[in-house]
Amino acid sequence: MIDLSSKPKLARLFRMQYEEAQQNWVLLYPEGMVQLNQSASEILKRCDGERDVHAIVADLEQTFNVQGLEKDVTGFLEIATERGWIV
């Protein structure tokens, strides 16, 4: 379970990049690339190591004028952690 006070950031070998040809964000790493959907890219863009999970959720809720994103965001962050994308 993700701690809401943790401050996730991309793991050292990963970086995000917008791919014009594909018109979406991708996560690049030495062995390849992961195509991200809009939700995943919006969450990962905020994983800067400075904002805690609570602040990421609050920012997303404000940006997209929606409430109740905590479960979806923490669920994605758990998957991203398991896959080694974030630390």
DSSP file (Angstrom, degrees, kcal/mol; ACC not computed):
  #  RESIDUE AA STRUCTURE BP1 BP2  ACC     N-H-->O    O-->H-N    N-H-->O    O-->H-N    TCO  KAPPA ALPHA  PHI   PSI    X-CA   Y-CA   Z-CA
    1    1 A M              0   0    0      0, 0.0     2,-0.3     0, 0.0    74,-0.1   0.000 360.0 360.0 360.0 136.7    0.0    0.0    0.0
    2    2 A I        -     0   0    0     72,-0.1     2,-0.5     1,-0.1    76,-0.1  -0.577 360.0-129.4 -77.8 131.4    1.3    3.4   -0.9
    3    3 A D    >   -     0   0    0     -2,-0.3     3,-1.8     1,-0.1    50,-0.4  -0.699  10.3-141.7 -79.7 125.5    1.9    5.8    1.9
    4    4 A L  T 3  S+     0   0    0     -2,-0.5    50,-2.1     1,-0.3    51,-0.3   0.690 101.0  55.4 -63.9 -17.7    0.2    9.2    1.2
    5    5 A S  T 3  S+     0   0    0     47,-0.2    -1,-0.3    48,-0.2     2,-0.0   0.511  84.6 107.5 -92.9  -4.4    3.1   11.0    2.7
    6    6 A S    <   -     0   0    0     -3,-1.8    47,-1.7    46,-0.1    48,-0.2  -0.365  64.6-140.6 -71.5 155.7    5.7    9.4    0.4
    7    7 A K        -     0   0    0     45,-0.2    45,-0.2    80,-0.1    80,-0.1  -0.776  22.4-159.1-119.7  84.2    7.2   11.5   -2.4
    8    8 A P        +     0   0    0      0, 0.0    41,-2.2     0, 0.0     2,-0.3  -0.254  14.2 174.6 -67.9 150.2    7.5    9.2   -5.5
    9    9 A K  B     -A   48   0A   0     39,-0.2    78,-2.7    40,-0.2    39,-0.2  -0.970  40.8 -80.9-146.7 160.3    9.8   10.0   -8.3
   10   10 A L  B     -B   86   0B   0     37,-0.9    76,-0.3    -2,-0.3    75,-0.1  -0.337  53.8-105.9 -61.2 141.1   10.8    8.2  -11.5
   11   11 A A    >   -     0   0    0     74,-3.3     3,-2.0    73,-0.1    -1,-0.1  -0.288  36.8-101.3 -64.6 156.9   13.4    5.5  -11.0
   12   12 A R  T 3  S+     0   0    0      1,-0.3    -1,-0.1    -3,-0.1    -2,-0.1   0.792 118.8  49.5 -54.4 -37.4   16.9    6.4  -12.2
   13   13 A L  T 3  S+     0   0    0     16,-0.0     2,-0.3     2,-0.0    -1,-0.3   0.452 101.0  79.3 -86.1   0.5   16.8    4.4  -15.4
   14   14 A F    <   +     0   0    0     -3,-2.0     2,-0.3    71,-0.2    15,-0.2  -0.815  48.8 171.2-112.7 148.3   13.4    5.8  -16.6
   15   15 A R  E     -C   28   0C   0     13,-1.9    13,-3.5    -2,-0.3     2,-0.3  -0.986  26.6-126.2-149.8 149.8   12.4    9.1  -18.2
   16   16 A M  E     +C   27   0C   0     -2,-0.3     2,-0.3    11,-0.2    11,-0.2  -0.706  28.9 173.9 -95.3 147.0    9.2   10.4  -19.7
   17   17 A Q  E     -C   26   0C   0      9,-2.2     9,-2.6    -2,-0.3     2,-0.5  -0.986  31.5-123.5-151.6 140.6    9.1   11.9  -23.2
   18   18 A Y  E     -C   25   0C   0     -2,-0.3     2,-0.8     7,-0.2     7,-0.2  -0.760  24.1-150.8 -85.5 126.8    6.3   13.1  -25.4
   19   19 A E  E  >> -C   24   0C   0      5,-2.7     4,-1.4    -2,-0.5     5,-1.3  -0.863   8.2-166.7-102.1 106.5    6.3   11.2  -28.7
   20   20 A E  T  45S+     0   0    0     -2,-0.8     3,-0.4     1,-0.2    -1,-0.2   0.902  87.7  56.8 -56.2 -44.2    4.9   13.4  -31.5
   21   21 A A  T  45S+     0   0    0      1,-0.3    -1,-0.2     2,-0.1    -2,-0.0   0.838 118.0  33.0 -60.3 -33.5    4.6   10.4  -33.9
   22   22 A Q  T  45S-     0   0    0     -3,-0.5    -1,-0.3     2,-0.2    -2,-0.2   0.519 100.9-133.8 -99.8  -8.0    2.3    8.6  -31.4
   23   23 A Q  T  <5S+     0   0    0     -4,-1.4     2,-0.3    -3,-0.4    -3,-0.2   0.859  72.8  82.1  55.3  39.0    0.7   11.7  -30.0
   24   24 A N  E   <S-C   19   0C   0     -5,-1.3    -5,-2.7    -7,-0.1    -2,-0.2  -0.981  83.0 -88.2-159.4 170.5    1.2   10.5  -26.4
   25   25 A W  E     -C   18   0C   0     11,-0.3    11,-2.4    -2,-0.3     2,-0.3  -0.562  38.0-167.6 -82.9 145.8    3.6   10.2  -23.5
   26   26 A V  E     -CD  17  35C   0     -9,-2.6    -9,-2.2     9,-0.2     2,-0.6  -0.936  20.8-131.6-130.2 156.6    6.0    7.3  -23.2
   27   27 A L  E     -CD  16  34C   0      7,-2.8     7,-2.2    -2,-0.3     2,-0.3  -0.947  28.7-156.5-108.1 115.5    8.2    6.0  -20.4
   28   28 A L  E     +CD  15  33C   0    -13,-3.5   -13,-1.9    -2,-0.6     5,-0.2  -0.716  20.0 162.6 -97.4 143.0   11.7    5.3  -21.8
   29   29 A Y  E >   - D   0  32C   0      3,-2.4     3,-1.9    -2,-0.3   -15,-0.1  -0.947  53.2 -91.5-149.3 165.4   14.2    2.9  -20.2
   30   30 A P  T 3  S+     0   0    0      0, 0.0   -16,-0.1     0, 0.0     3,-0.1   0.802 122.9  43.4 -54.0 -34.9   17.3    1.2  -21.6
   31   31 A E  T 3  S-     0   0    0      1,-0.1     2,-0.3    -3,-0.0    -3,-0.0   0.522 125.9 -60.6 -90.1  -5.1   15.5   -2.0  -22.7
   32   32 A G  E <   -D   29   0C   0     -3,-1.9    -3,-2.4     2,-0.0     2,-0.3  -0.953  57.2 -67.4 166.3-146.9   12.5   -0.3  -24.3
   33   33 A M  E     -D   28   0C   0     -2,-0.3     2,-0.5    -5,-0.2    -5,-0.2  -0.995  19.7-148.7-151.5 145.0    9.5    2.0  -24.0
   34   34 A V  E     -D   27   0C   0     -7,-2.2    -7,-2.8    -2,-0.3     2,-0.4  -0.985  19.9-137.5-118.1 124.0    6.1    1.9  -22.3
   35   35 A Q  E     -D   26   0C   0     -2,-0.5     2,-0.4    -9,-0.2    -9,-0.2  -0.680  24.2-150.5 -79.0 131.2    3.3    3.8  -24.0
   36   36 A L        -     0   0    0    -11,-2.4   -11,-0.3    -2,-0.4     2,-0.1  -0.811   5.3-135.1-106.0 141.2    1.3    5.6  -21.3
   37   37 A N     >  -     0   0    0     -2,-0.4     4,-2.5   -13,-0.1     5,-0.2  -0.360  40.2 -94.9 -80.2 175.0   -2.4    6.5  -21.4
   38   38 A Q  H  > S+     0   0    0      1,-0.2     4,-2.5     2,-0.2     5,-0.2   0.900 123.6  50.5 -61.3 -42.6   -3.4   10.0  -20.3
   39   39 A S  H  > S+     0   0    0      1,-0.2     4,-2.1     2,-0.2    -1,-0.2   0.940 112.0  46.8 -61.6 -47.4   -4.1    9.1  -16.7
   40   40 A A  H  > S+     0   0    0      1,-0.2     4,-2.9     2,-0.2     5,-0.2   0.912 113.3  48.8 -61.7 -43.2   -0.8    7.4  -16.2
   41   41 A S  H  X S+     0   0    0     -4,-2.5     4,-2.4     1,-0.2    -1,-0.2   0.902 109.7  51.4 -66.3 -39.4    1.1   10.2  -17.8
   42   42 A E  H  X S+     0   0    0     -4,-2.5     4,-0.6    -5,-0.2    -1,-0.2   0.891 114.0  44.6 -64.1 -38.4   -0.7   12.9  -15.7
   43   43 A I  H >< S+     0   0    0     -4,-2.1     3,-1.1    -5,-0.2     4,-0.4   0.957 114.6  47.2 -69.1 -50.1    0.2   10.9  -12.6
   44   44 A L  H >< S+     0   0    0     -4,-2.9     3,-1.3     1,-0.3    -2,-0.2   0.835 103.1  62.7 -64.5 -32.4    3.8   10.2  -13.5
   45   45 A K  H 3< S+     0   0    0     -4,-2.4    -1,-0.3     1,-0.3    -2,-0.2   0.799 105.0  49.1 -60.7 -26.2    4.4   13.9  -14.6
   46   46 A R  T << S+     0   0    0     -3,-1.1     2,-1.8    -4,-0.6     5,-0.3   0.501  82.9  97.2 -92.1  -5.2    3.7   14.8  -11.0
   47   47 A C    <   +     0   0    0     -3,-1.3   -37,-0.9    -4,-0.4    -1,-0.1  -0.585  41.9 138.6 -84.9  79.8    6.1   12.2   -9.5
   48   48 A D  B    S-A    9   0A   0     -2,-1.8   -39,-0.2   -39,-0.2    -1,-0.2   0.345  71.5-111.5-108.0   3.3    8.9   14.6   -9.0
   49   49 A G  S    S+     0   0    0    -41,-2.2   -40,-0.2     2,-0.3   -42,-0.1   0.441 107.3  75.4  79.3  -1.9   10.2   13.6   -5.6
   50   50 A E  S    S+     0   0    0    -42,-0.2     2,-0.4    -4,-0.2    -3,-0.1   0.710  82.5  64.8-109.8 -32.9    9.0   16.8   -4.1
   51   51 A R  S    S-     0   0    0     -5,-0.3    -2,-0.3   -43,-0.2     2,-0.1  -0.750  76.2-135.9 -94.3 138.1    5.3   16.3   -3.9
   52   52 A D     >  -     0   0    0     -2,-0.4     4,-2.2   -45,-0.2     3,-0.3  -0.411  32.5 -99.8 -83.1 170.8    3.8   13.7   -1.7
   53   53 A V  H  > S+     0   0    0    -47,-1.7     4,-2.7   -50,-0.4     5,-0.2   0.880 123.4  56.6 -60.1 -39.4    1.0   11.4   -2.9
   54   54 A H  H  > S+     0   0    0    -50,-2.1     4,-2.4     1,-0.2    -1,-0.2   0.917 108.8  46.6 -58.0 -43.5   -1.6   13.5   -1.1
   55   55 A A  H  > S+     0   0    0    -51,-0.3     4,-2.6    -3,-0.3    -1,-0.2   0.866 110.4  53.2 -67.9 -36.5   -0.4   16.6   -3.0
   56   56 A I  H  X S+     0   0    0     -4,-2.2     4,-2.4     2,-0.2    -2,-0.2   0.937 111.2  46.1 -62.6 -46.2   -0.4   14.7   -6.3
   57   57 A V  H  X S+     0   0    0     -4,-2.7     4,-2.7     1,-0.2    -2,-0.2   0.935 113.2  49.4 -61.1 -47.0   -4.0   13.6   -5.8
   58   58 A A  H  X S+     0   0    0     -4,-2.4     4,-2.2    -5,-0.2    -2,-0.2   0.899 111.3  49.6 -60.4 -42.1   -5.1   17.1   -4.8
   59   59 A D  H  X S+     0   0    0     -4,-2.6     4,-3.0     2,-0.2    -1,-0.2   0.919 112.2  47.2 -64.9 -43.9   -3.4   18.6   -7.9
   60   60 A L  H  X S+     0   0    0     -4,-2.4     4,-2.5     2,-0.2    -2,-0.2   0.916 111.7  50.6 -63.4 -43.2   -5.0   16.1  -10.2
   61   61 A E  H  <>S+     0   0    0     -4,-2.7     5,-2.0     1,-0.2     4,-0.4   0.891 115.2  43.2 -63.1 -38.9   -8.4   16.7   -8.6
   62   62 A Q  H ><5S+     0   0    0     -4,-2.2     3,-0.7    -5,-0.2    -2,-0.2   0.930 113.8  50.1 -71.7 -45.6   -8.0   20.4   -9.0
   63   63 A T  H 3<5S+     0   0    0     -4,-3.0    -2,-0.2     1,-0.2    -3,-0.2   0.897 122.3  32.1 -59.6 -42.9   -6.6   20.3  -12.6
   64   64 A F  T 3<5S-     0   0    0     -4,-2.5    -1,-0.2    -5,-0.2    -2,-0.2   0.319 104.9-125.0-102.0   7.5   -9.4   18.0  -13.8
   65   65 A N  T < 5 +     0   0    0     -3,-0.7     2,-0.3    -4,-0.4    -3,-0.2   0.917  69.0 120.7  50.2  53.7  -12.2   19.4  -11.6
   66   66 A V      < -     0   0    0     -5,-2.0     2,-0.3    -6,-0.2     3,-0.2  -0.981  48.9-146.5-143.3 151.7  -13.0   16.0  -10.1
   67   67 A Q        +     0   0    0     -2,-0.3    -9,-0.0     1,-0.2     0, 0.0  -0.786  68.9  45.0-116.1 161.3  -13.0   14.5   -6.6
   68   68 A G        +     0   0    0     -2,-0.3     4,-0.3     1,-0.0     3,-0.3   0.792  61.4 132.1  83.0  30.2  -12.3   11.0   -5.3
   69   69 A L     >  +     0   0    0     -3,-0.2     4,-2.9     1,-0.2     5,-0.3   0.550  41.9  95.1 -89.2  -7.3   -9.2   10.2   -7.3
   70   70 A E  H  > S+     0   0    0      1,-0.2     4,-2.9     2,-0.2     5,-0.3   0.891  84.6  47.9 -54.6 -46.4   -7.1    8.9   -4.3
   71   71 A K  H  > S+     0   0    0     -3,-0.3     4,-2.1     1,-0.2    -1,-0.2   0.917 115.2  45.2 -62.8 -43.9   -8.0    5.2   -4.8
   72   72 A D  H  > S+     0   0    0     -4,-0.3     4,-2.3     2,-0.2    -2,-0.2   0.918 115.4  47.0 -66.3 -43.4   -7.2    5.3   -8.6
   73   73 A V  H  X S+     0   0    0     -4,-2.9     4,-2.7     2,-0.2    -2,-0.2   0.943 114.4  45.2 -65.7 -48.1   -4.0    7.3   -8.1
   74   74 A T  H  X S+     0   0    0     -4,-2.9     4,-2.0    -5,-0.3    -1,-0.2   0.873 111.6  54.2 -65.7 -34.8   -2.7    5.1   -5.3
   75   75 A G  H  X S+     0   0    0     -4,-2.1     4,-1.7    -5,-0.3    -1,-0.2   0.927 111.2  44.9 -62.3 -44.7   -3.6    2.0   -7.2
   76   76 A F  H  X S+     0   0    0     -4,-2.3     4,-2.9     1,-0.2    -2,-0.2   0.920 111.3  53.1 -64.6 -43.4   -1.6    3.2  -10.2
   77   77 A L  H  X S+     0   0    0     -4,-2.7     4,-2.2     1,-0.2    -1,-0.2   0.851 106.2  53.9 -62.8 -34.0    1.3    4.1   -8.0
   78   78 A E  H  X S+     0   0    0     -4,-2.0     4,-2.4     2,-0.2    -1,-0.2   0.926 111.3  45.0 -63.6 -44.2    1.4    0.7   -6.5
   79   79 A I  H  X S+     0   0    0     -4,-1.7     4,-2.2     2,-0.2    -2,-0.2   0.927 112.5  51.1 -64.2 -45.1    1.6   -0.9  -10.0
   80   80 A A  H  <>S+     0   0    0     -4,-2.9     5,-2.3     1,-0.2     6,-0.9   0.867 111.0  49.1 -61.5 -36.7    4.3    1.6  -11.1
   81   81 A T  H ><5S+     0   0    0     -4,-2.2     3,-1.3    -5,-0.2    -1,-0.2   0.928 109.5  51.0 -67.4 -45.8    6.3    0.8   -7.9
   82   82 A E  H 3<5S+     0   0    0     -4,-2.4    -2,-0.2     1,-0.3    -1,-0.2   0.859 110.7  49.5 -59.9 -35.7    6.0   -3.0   -8.6
   83   83 A R  T 3<5S-     0   0    0     -4,-2.2    -1,-0.3    -5,-0.1    -2,-0.2   0.503 115.4-117.0 -83.3  -4.1    7.2   -2.5  -12.1
   84   84 A G  T < 5S+     0   0    0     -3,-1.3    -3,-0.2    -4,-0.3   -73,-0.1   0.628  79.3 124.0  81.4  13.4   10.1   -0.4  -10.9
   85   85 A W  S   <S+     0   0    0     -5,-2.3   -74,-3.3    -6,-0.2     2,-0.3   0.855  74.5  27.4 -74.6 -34.8    9.1    2.8  -12.7
   86   86 A I  B      B   10   0B   0     -6,-0.9   -76,-0.2   -76,-0.3    -2,-0.2  -0.880 360.0 360.0-127.7 158.0    9.0    4.9   -9.5
   87   87 A V              0   0    0    -78,-2.7   -77,-0.1    -2,-0.3   -80,-0.1   0.292 360.0 360.0-128.1 360.0   10.8    4.8   -6.2
